[in-house]
Amino acid sequence: MLAWTDAFLADAEAPPALQREALAHFTPAQLVELAAANAIFMGFSKIALALGDVPDDLPLMEQATPDVS
């Protein structure tokens, strides 16, 4: 499910082939839960960075918030 998470973080939408693969292993409700968890984790990490509450030696990767119309 790393591919699902990568697609979520990069584009906020999984390609159709990845959606079919994920649905072979998970129910639609489970995929909604995974997407919600990804959104929560991404949000909390952005809040932590904005507040500056991370260790100085923590490697950081900036991920832009997707611009979805």
Sequence and secondary structure as in RCSB ss.txt:
>XXXX:A:sequence
MLAWTDAFLADAEAPPALQREALAHFTPAQLVELAAANAIFMGFSKIALALGDVPDDLPLMEQATPDVS
>XXXX:A:secstr
 HHHHHHHHHHSS  HHHHHHHHTTS HHHHHHHHHHHHHHHHHHHHHHHHT S TT            
